[in-house]
């Protein structure tokens, strides 16, 4: 484990506090390689925010299923396919016209 204290290089909206976390050396190296100018603290902040959102969604789904019953797997698969198709269509149209 590698001990790392986050610095507040890049100001972000909202109140921030300096904290410490322990990360495996390989994890920190991978973060640094991907974070670039964004900085390690911002990269980790965004990753943690995404995890918190996923957990909130999981809690919402569990509460909805407790009230209404489980979601039909076929409906879930159909919705996932619609989402994939939507993203694929937008990826195709987002490319510059002269890109081939």
N, CA, C and O atoms as a GROMACS GRO file, in nm:
protein
  400
    1UNK      N    1   0.083  -0.118   0.000
    1UNK     CA    2   0.000   0.000   0.000
    1UNK      C    3   0.088   0.125   0.000
    1UNK      O    4   0.196   0.128   0.058
    2UNK      N    5   0.037   0.226  -0.066
    2UNK     CA    6   0.107   0.353  -0.075
    2UNK      C    7   0.022   0.458  -0.007
    2UNK      O    8  -0.098   0.466  -0.034
    3UNK      N    9   0.079   0.536   0.077
    3UNK     CA   10   0.007   0.640   0.148
    3UNK      C   11   0.015   0.767   0.065
    3UNK      O   12   0.124   0.810   0.027
    4UNK      N   13  -0.100   0.827   0.036
    4UNK     CA   14  -0.102   0.944  -0.050
    4UNK      C   15  -0.194   1.048   0.009
    4UNK      O   16  -0.309   1.018   0.041
    5UNK      N   17  -0.147   1.171   0.024
    5UNK     CA   18  -0.230   1.281   0.070
    5UNK      C   19  -0.272   1.362  -0.050
    5UNK      O   20  -0.188   1.405  -0.130
    6UNK      N   21  -0.403   1.382  -0.064
    6UNK     CA   22  -0.454   1.455  -0.179
    6UNK      C   23  -0.425   1.603  -0.164
    6UNK      O   24  -0.443   1.661  -0.057
    7UNK      N   25  -0.380   1.664  -0.271
    7UNK     CA   26  -0.364   1.808  -0.271
    7UNK      C   27  -0.482   1.868  -0.345
    7UNK      O   28  -0.548   1.799  -0.423
    8UNK      N   29  -0.509   1.990  -0.322
    8UNK     CA   30  -0.620   2.058  -0.387
    8UNK      C   31  -0.566   2.144  -0.500
    8UNK      O   32  -0.573   2.267  -0.494
    9UNK      N   33  -0.509   2.079  -0.603
    9UNK     CA   34  -0.449   2.149  -0.716
    9UNK      C   35  -0.552   2.232  -0.793
    9UNK      O   36  -0.531   2.350  -0.821
   10UNK      N   37  -0.663   2.167  -0.826
   10UNK     CA   38  -0.763   2.228  -0.911
   10UNK      C   39  -0.886   2.262  -0.828
   10UNK      O   40  -0.945   2.172  -0.768
   11UNK      N   41  -0.924   2.389  -0.824
   11UNK     CA   42  -1.043   2.422  -0.746
   11UNK      C   43  -1.168   2.361  -0.810
   11UNK      O   44  -1.184   2.364  -0.932
   12UNK      N   45  -1.255   2.306  -0.726
   12UNK     CA   46  -1.381   2.250  -0.771
   12UNK      C   47  -1.493   2.318  -0.696
   12UNK      O   48  -1.473   2.366  -0.584
   13UNK      N   49  -1.611   2.322  -0.756
   13UNK     CA   50  -1.723   2.383  -0.684
   13UNK      C   51  -1.754   2.302  -0.558
   13UNK      O   52  -1.738   2.180  -0.556
   14UNK      N   53  -1.797   2.371  -0.457
   14UNK     CA   54  -1.829   2.304  -0.332
   14UNK      C   55  -1.712   2.308  -0.236
   14UNK      O   56  -1.598   2.333  -0.274
   15UNK      N   57  -1.744   2.282  -0.112
   15UNK     CA   58  -1.643   2.284  -0.007
   15UNK      C   59  -1.557   2.159  -0.015
   15UNK      O   60  -1.610   2.048  -0.027
   16UNK      N   61  -1.428   2.174  -0.008
   16UNK     CA   62  -1.338   2.060  -0.012
   16UNK      C   63  -1.262   2.051   0.118
   16UNK      O   64  -1.243   2.151   0.188
   17UNK      N   65  -1.218   1.932   0.149
   17UNK     CA   66  -1.134   1.908   0.265
   17UNK      C   67  -1.021   1.816   0.223
   17UNK      O   68  -1.040   1.728   0.139
   18UNK      N   69  -0.907   1.836   0.279
   18UNK     CA   70  -0.793   1.750   0.252
   18UNK      C   71  -0.808   1.625   0.337
   18UNK      O   72  -0.841   1.632   0.455
   19UNK      N   73  -0.783   1.510   0.275
   19UNK     CA   74  -0.792   1.383   0.346
   19UNK      C   75  -0.681   1.291   0.296
   19UNK      O   76  -0.609   1.326   0.202
   20UNK      N   77  -0.667   1.178   0.356
   20UNK     CA   78  -0.567   1.081   0.314
   20UNK      C   79  -0.634   0.948   0.288
   20UNK      O   80  -0.729   0.910   0.356
   21UNK      N   81  -0.585   0.878   0.188
   21UNK     CA   82  -0.632   0.743   0.160
   21UNK      C   83  -0.512   0.656   0.129
   21UNK      O   84  -0.405   0.706   0.092
   22UNK      N   85  -0.528   0.527   0.146
   22UNK     CA   86  -0.422   0.432   0.109
   22UNK      C   87  -0.464   0.363  -0.019
   22UNK      O   88  -0.574   0.310  -0.029
   23UNK      N   89  -0.375   0.365  -0.117
   23UNK     CA   90  -0.398   0.301  -0.245
   23UNK      C   91  -0.280   0.210  -0.277
   23UNK      O   92  -0.167   0.238  -0.237
   24UNK      N   93  -0.308   0.102  -0.349
   24UNK     CA   94  -0.198   0.020  -0.396
   24UNK      C   95  -0.115   0.105  -0.492
   24UNK      O   96  -0.170   0.189  -0.564
   25UNK      N   97   0.014   0.084  -0.494
   25UNK     CA   98   0.104   0.162  -0.578
   25UNK      C   99   0.062   0.155  -0.724
   25UNK      O  100   0.066   0.256  -0.795
   26UNK      N  101   0.020   0.035  -0.771
   26UNK     CA  102  -0.022   0.019  -0.910
   26UNK      C  103  -0.147   0.101  -0.940
   26UNK      O  104  -0.160   0.157  -1.049
   27UNK      N  105  -0.237   0.109  -0.843
   27UNK     CA  106  -0.359   0.187  -0.862
   27UNK      C  107  -0.326   0.334  -0.876
   27UNK      O  108  -0.377   0.401  -0.966
   28UNK      N  109  -0.242   0.384  -0.789
   28UNK     CA  110  -0.205   0.525  -0.796
   28UNK      C  111  -0.132   0.556  -0.927
   28UNK      O  112  -0.154   0.661  -0.986
   29UNK      N  113  -0.045   0.467  -0.970
   29UNK     CA  114   0.025   0.488  -1.098
   29UNK      C  115  -0.075   0.495  -1.214
   29UNK      O  116  -0.061   0.578  -1.303
   30UNK      N  117  -0.175   0.405  -1.212
   30UNK     CA  118  -0.276   0.405  -1.318
   30UNK      C  119  -0.358   0.534  -1.315
   30UNK      O  120  -0.390   0.589  -1.420
   31UNK      N  121  -0.392   0.581  -1.196
   31UNK     CA  122  -0.467   0.706  -1.184
   31UNK      C  123  -0.386   0.822  -1.237
   31UNK      O  124  -0.436   0.904  -1.314
   32UNK      N  125  -0.261   0.829  -1.197
   32UNK     CA  126  -0.176   0.938  -1.244
   32UNK      C  127  -0.162   0.936  -1.396
   32UNK      O  128  -0.162   1.041  -1.460
   33UNK      N  129  -0.151   0.817  -1.454
   33UNK     CA  130  -0.137   0.805  -1.599
   33UNK      C  131  -0.262   0.853  -1.671
   33UNK      O  132  -0.253   0.910  -1.780
   34UNK      N  133  -0.378   0.831  -1.612
   34UNK     CA  134  -0.504   0.869  -1.676
   34UNK      C  135  -0.549   1.010  -1.641
   34UNK      O  136  -0.618   1.074  -1.720
   35UNK      N  137  -0.512   1.058  -1.524
   35UNK     CA  138  -0.563   1.187  -1.477
   35UNK      C  139  -0.509   1.305  -1.557
   35UNK      O  140  -0.582   1.401  -1.582
   36UNK      N  141  -0.384   1.300  -1.596
   36UNK     CA  142  -0.325   1.409  -1.672
   36UNK      C  143  -0.339   1.542  -1.602
   36UNK      O  144  -0.318   1.553  -1.482
   37UNK      N  145  -0.375   1.645  -1.680
   37UNK     CA  146  -0.387   1.781  -1.626
   37UNK      C  147  -0.500   1.793  -1.525
   37UNK      O  148  -0.499   1.882  -1.440
   38UNK      N  149  -0.597   1.704  -1.535
   38UNK     CA  150  -0.711   1.705  -1.443
   38UNK      C  151  -0.664   1.692  -1.298
   38UNK      O  152  -0.722   1.752  -1.209
   39UNK      N  153  -0.560   1.614  -1.276
   39UNK     CA  154  -0.505   1.594  -1.143
   39UNK      C  155  -0.567   1.474  -1.073
   39UNK      O  156  -0.681   1.436  -1.099
   40UNK      N  157  -0.490   1.417  -0.984
   40UNK     CA  158  -0.530   1.297  -0.911
   40UNK      C  159  -0.654   1.324  -0.827
   40UNK      O  160  -0.747   1.243  -0.827
   41UNK      N  161  -0.657   1.434  -0.755
   41UNK     CA  162  -0.771   1.462  -0.667
   41UNK      C  163  -0.901   1.473  -0.745
   41UNK      O  164  -1.002   1.417  -0.704
   42UNK      N  165  -0.899   1.545  -0.856
   42UNK     CA  166  -1.020   1.559  -0.937
   42UNK      C  167  -1.062   1.426  -0.995
   42UNK      O  168  -1.182   1.395  -0.999
   43UNK      N  169  -0.967   1.346  -1.041
   43UNK     CA  170  -0.997   1.215  -1.098
   43UNK      C  171  -1.067   1.128  -0.994
   43UNK      O  172  -1.169   1.065  -1.022
   44UNK      N  173  -1.010   1.124  -0.874
   44UNK     CA  174  -1.068   1.041  -0.768
   44UNK      C  175  -1.202   1.097  -0.724
   44UNK      O  176  -1.295   1.020  -0.699
   45UNK      N  177  -1.217   1.228  -0.715
   45UNK     CA  178  -1.345   1.290  -0.680
   45UNK      C  179  -1.453   1.246  -0.778
   45UNK      O  180  -1.562   1.208  -0.737
   46UNK      N  181  -1.424   1.252  -0.908
   46UNK     CA  182  -1.523   1.213  -1.008
   46UNK      C  183  -1.555   1.064  -0.999
   46UNK      O  184  -1.671   1.026  -1.014
   47UNK      N  185  -1.456   0.981  -0.976
   47UNK     CA  186  -1.479   0.837  -0.964
   47UNK      C  187  -1.566   0.806  -0.843
   47UNK      O  188  -1.656   0.722  -0.851
   48UNK      N  189  -1.541   0.872  -0.732
   48UNK     CA  190  -1.620   0.849  -0.612
   48UNK      C  191  -1.763   0.899  -0.632
   48UNK      O  192  -1.858   0.834  -0.588
   49UNK      N  193  -1.780   1.013  -0.699
   49UNK     CA  194  -1.914   1.063  -0.728
   49UNK      C  195  -1.993   0.964  -0.812
   49UNK      O  196  -2.111   0.940  -0.786
   50UNK      N  197  -1.928   0.904  -0.913
   50UNK     CA  198  -1.996   0.803  -0.996
   50UNK      C  199  -2.036   0.683  -0.911
   50UNK      O  200  -2.147   0.631  -0.927
   51UNK      N  201  -1.949   0.639  -0.821
   51UNK     CA  202  -1.982   0.526  -0.734
   51UNK      C  203  -2.099   0.559  -0.643
   51UNK      O  204  -2.188   0.476  -0.624
   52UNK      N  205  -2.101   0.680  -0.587
   52UNK     CA  206  -2.212   0.720  -0.502
   52UNK      C  207  -2.343   0.722  -0.581
   52UNK      O  208  -2.448   0.684  -0.528
   53UNK      N  209  -2.337   0.767  -0.706
   53UNK     CA  210  -2.458   0.767  -0.791
   53UNK      C  211  -2.504   0.624  -0.817
   53UNK      O  212  -2.624   0.597  -0.811
   54UNK      N  213  -2.411   0.534  -0.846
   54UNK     CA  214  -2.448   0.393  -0.870
   54UNK      C  215  -2.515   0.334  -0.746
   54UNK      O  216  -2.615   0.263  -0.757
   55UNK      N  217  -2.459   0.363  -0.629
   55UNK     CA  218  -2.517   0.310  -0.505
   55UNK      C  219  -2.656   0.367  -0.481
   55UNK      O  220  -2.745   0.296  -0.436
   56UNK      N  221  -2.674   0.496  -0.511
   56UNK     CA  222  -2.807   0.558  -0.495
   56UNK      C  223  -2.907   0.494  -0.590
   56UNK      O  224  -3.022   0.471  -0.553
   57UNK      N  225  -2.865   0.465  -0.713
   57UNK     CA  226  -2.953   0.399  -0.810
   57UNK      C  227  -2.988   0.259  -0.761
   57UNK      O  228  -3.103   0.217  -0.770
   58UNK      N  229  -2.888   0.186  -0.710
   58UNK     CA  230  -2.915   0.052  -0.658
   58UNK      C  231  -3.017   0.056  -0.545
   58UNK      O  232  -3.106  -0.028  -0.537
   59UNK      N  233  -3.004   0.156  -0.456
   59UNK     CA  234  -3.100   0.171  -0.346
   59UNK      C  235  -3.239   0.203  -0.398
   59UNK      O  236  -3.338   0.151  -0.347
   60UNK      N  237  -3.246   0.288  -0.501
   60UNK     CA  238  -3.374   0.324  -0.560
   60UNK      C  239  -3.440   0.201  -0.623
   60UNK      O  240  -3.560   0.178  -0.606
   61UNK      N  241  -3.361   0.122  -0.696
   61UNK     CA  242  -3.414   0.001  -0.758
   61UNK      C  243  -3.463  -0.097  -0.652
   61UNK      O  244  -3.571  -0.155  -0.666
   62UNK      N  245  -3.386  -0.116  -0.546
   62UNK     CA  246  -3.427  -0.208  -0.439
   62UNK      C  247  -3.558  -0.162  -0.376
   62UNK      O  248  -3.646  -0.244  -0.349
   63UNK      N  249  -3.573  -0.031  -0.352
   63UNK     CA  250  -3.697   0.021  -0.293
   63UNK      C  251  -3.814   0.003  -0.390
   63UNK      O  252  -3.923  -0.034  -0.348
   64UNK      N  253  -3.791   0.029  -0.519
   64UNK     CA  254  -3.898   0.013  -0.619
   64UNK      C  255  -3.938  -0.133  -0.630
   64UNK      O  256  -4.057  -0.164  -0.640
   65UNK      N  257  -3.840  -0.225  -0.629
   65UNK     CA  258  -3.873  -0.366  -0.638
   65UNK      C  259  -3.944  -0.415  -0.512
   65UNK      O  260  -4.031  -0.502  -0.520
   66UNK      N  261  -3.908  -0.360  -0.397
   66UNK     CA  262  -3.977  -0.398  -0.273
   66UNK      C  263  -4.123  -0.356  -0.279
   66UNK      O  264  -4.210  -0.426  -0.227
   67UNK      N  265  -4.151  -0.244  -0.342
   67UNK     CA  266  -4.288  -0.193  -0.351
   67UNK      C  267  -4.366  -0.256  -0.466
   67UNK      O  268  -4.484  -0.287  -0.452
   68UNK      N  269  -4.300  -0.275  -0.582
   68UNK     CA  270  -4.371  -0.316  -0.704
   68UNK      C  271  -4.334  -0.455  -0.755
   68UNK      O  272  -4.393  -0.502  -0.852
   69UNK      N  273  -4.238  -0.521  -0.692
   69UNK     CA  274  -4.192  -0.651  -0.740
   69UNK      C  275  -4.073  -0.635  -0.832
   69UNK      O  276  -4.042  -0.524  -0.877
   70UNK      N  277  -4.006  -0.746  -0.860
   70UNK     CA  278  -3.884  -0.739  -0.942
   70UNK      C  279  -3.914  -0.698  -1.086
   70UNK      O  280  -4.023  -0.720  -1.138
   71UNK      N  281  -3.814  -0.640  -1.147
   71UNK     CA  282  -3.823  -0.599  -1.286
   71UNK      C  283  -3.808  -0.723  -1.374
   71UNK      O  284  -3.727  -0.811  -1.345
   72UNK      N  285  -3.886  -0.729  -1.479
   72UNK     CA  286  -3.881  -0.840  -1.573
   72UNK      C  287  -3.748  -0.835  -1.648
   72UNK      O  288  -3.716  -0.734  -1.709
   73UNK      N  289  -3.667  -0.945  -1.643
   73UNK     CA  290  -3.538  -0.946  -1.712
   73UNK      C  291  -3.550  -0.917  -1.862
   73UNK      O  292  -3.460  -0.854  -1.919
   74UNK      N  293  -3.657  -0.960  -1.925
   74UNK     CA  294  -3.675  -0.932  -2.068
   74UNK      C  295  -3.693  -0.783  -2.091
   74UNK      O  296  -3.640  -0.728  -2.188
   75UNK      N  297  -3.767  -0.716  -2.004
   75UNK     CA  298  -3.783  -0.570  -2.016
   75UNK      C  299  -3.650  -0.500  -1.996
   75UNK      O  300  -3.618  -0.404  -2.067
   76UNK      N  301  -3.573  -0.547  -1.899
   76UNK     CA  302  -3.442  -0.488  -1.873
   76UNK      C  303  -3.351  -0.504  -1.994
   76UNK      O  304  -3.283  -0.410  -2.034
   77UNK      N  305  -3.349  -0.623  -2.053
   77UNK     CA  306  -3.266  -0.647  -2.171
   77UNK      C  307  -3.310  -0.560  -2.288
   77UNK      O  308  -3.226  -0.507  -2.361
   78UNK      N  309  -3.441  -0.545  -2.307
   78UNK     CA  310  -3.492  -0.462  -2.417
   78UNK      C  311  -3.453  -0.316  -2.396
   78UNK      O  312  -3.415  -0.248  -2.491
   79UNK      N  313  -3.464  -0.268  -2.274
   79UNK     CA  314  -3.428  -0.129  -2.244
   79UNK      C  315  -3.278  -0.108  -2.263
   79UNK      O  316  -3.237  -0.005  -2.316
   80UNK      N  317  -3.198  -0.203  -2.219
   80UNK     CA  318  -3.052  -0.192  -2.236
   80UNK      C  319  -3.017  -0.185  -2.385
   80UNK      O  320  -2.929  -0.108  -2.424
   81UNK      N  321  -3.085  -0.264  -2.467
   81UNK     CA  322  -3.060  -0.261  -2.611
   81UNK      C  323  -3.100  -0.127  -2.670
   81UNK      O  324  -3.029  -0.075  -2.757
   82UNK      N  325  -3.212  -0.069  -2.626
   82UNK     CA  326  -3.253   0.063  -2.674
   82UNK      C  327  -3.150   0.168  -2.636
   82UNK      O  328  -3.120   0.257  -2.716
   83UNK      N  329  -3.097   0.160  -2.516
   83UNK     CA  330  -2.996   0.256  -2.471
   83UNK      C  331  -2.869   0.241  -2.554
   83UNK      O  332  -2.811   0.341  -2.598
   84UNK      N  333  -2.825   0.116  -2.576
   84UNK     CA  334  -2.705   0.093  -2.658
   84UNK      C  335  -2.725   0.147  -2.799
   84UNK      O  336  -2.635   0.211  -2.854
   85UNK      N  337  -2.842   0.123  -2.857
   85UNK     CA  338  -2.871   0.172  -2.992
   85UNK      C  339  -2.870   0.325  -2.995
   85UNK      O  340  -2.819   0.385  -3.089
   86UNK      N  341  -2.926   0.386  -2.894
   86UNK     CA  342  -2.930   0.532  -2.885
   86UNK      C  343  -2.787   0.588  -2.880
   86UNK      O  344  -2.754   0.682  -2.953
   87UNK      N  345  -2.703   0.530  -2.794
   87UNK     CA  346  -2.565   0.577  -2.783
   87UNK      C  347  -2.487   0.553  -2.912
   87UNK      O  348  -2.408   0.638  -2.954
   88UNK      N  349  -2.510   0.439  -2.975
   88UNK     CA  350  -2.441   0.410  -3.101
   88UNK      C  351  -2.481   0.511  -3.207
   88UNK      O  352  -2.396   0.557  -3.283
   89UNK      N  353  -2.608   0.544  -3.214
   89UNK     CA  354  -2.656   0.641  -3.313
   89UNK      C  355  -2.594   0.778  -3.288
   89UNK      O  356  -2.560   0.849  -3.383
   90UNK      N  357  -2.581   0.816  -3.162
   90UNK     CA  358  -2.523   0.947  -3.131
   90UNK      C  359  -2.372   0.949  -3.153
   90UNK      O  360  -2.316   1.052  -3.191
   91UNK      N  361  -2.307   0.836  -3.130
   91UNK     CA  362  -2.164   0.828  -3.158
   91UNK      C  363  -2.140   0.846  -3.306
   91UNK      O  364  -2.048   0.916  -3.347
   92UNK      N  365  -2.222   0.783  -3.388
   92UNK     CA  366  -2.207   0.791  -3.533
   92UNK      C  367  -2.229   0.933  -3.584
   92UNK      O  368  -2.160   0.977  -3.676
   93UNK      N  369  -2.325   1.005  -3.526
   93UNK     CA  370  -2.355   1.141  -3.574
   93UNK      C  371  -2.261   1.244  -3.513
   93UNK      O  372  -2.251   1.355  -3.564
   94UNK      N  373  -2.191   1.208  -3.404
   94UNK     CA  374  -2.103   1.304  -3.338
   94UNK      C  375  -1.969   1.318  -3.411
   94UNK      O  376  -1.896   1.414  -3.389
   95UNK      N  377  -1.937   1.223  -3.498
   95UNK     CA  378  -1.810   1.229  -3.571
   95UNK      C  379  -1.813   1.341  -3.674
   95UNK      O  380  -1.917   1.365  -3.735
   96UNK      N  381  -1.701   1.409  -3.695
   96UNK     CA  382  -1.697   1.513  -3.797
   96UNK      C  383  -1.731   1.455  -3.935
   96UNK      O  384  -1.702   1.339  -3.963
   97UNK      N  385  -1.792   1.536  -4.020
   97UNK     CA  386  -1.839   1.491  -4.151
   97UNK      C  387  -1.725   1.440  -4.238
   97UNK      O  388  -1.744   1.348  -4.317
   98UNK      N  389  -1.605   1.499  -4.223
   98UNK     CA  390  -1.494   1.459  -4.309
   98UNK      C  391  -1.413   1.343  -4.253
   98UNK      O  392  -1.318   1.298  -4.316
   99UNK      N  393  -1.450   1.294  -4.135
   99UNK     CA  394  -1.379   1.180  -4.076
   99UNK      C  395  -1.425   1.051  -4.143
   99UNK      O  396  -1.544   1.027  -4.156
  100UNK      N  397  -1.332   0.972  -4.185
  100UNK     CA  398  -1.369   0.845  -4.250
  100UNK      C  399  -1.285   0.733  -4.198
  100UNK      O  400  -1.302   0.618  -4.241
   0.00000   0.00000   0.00000
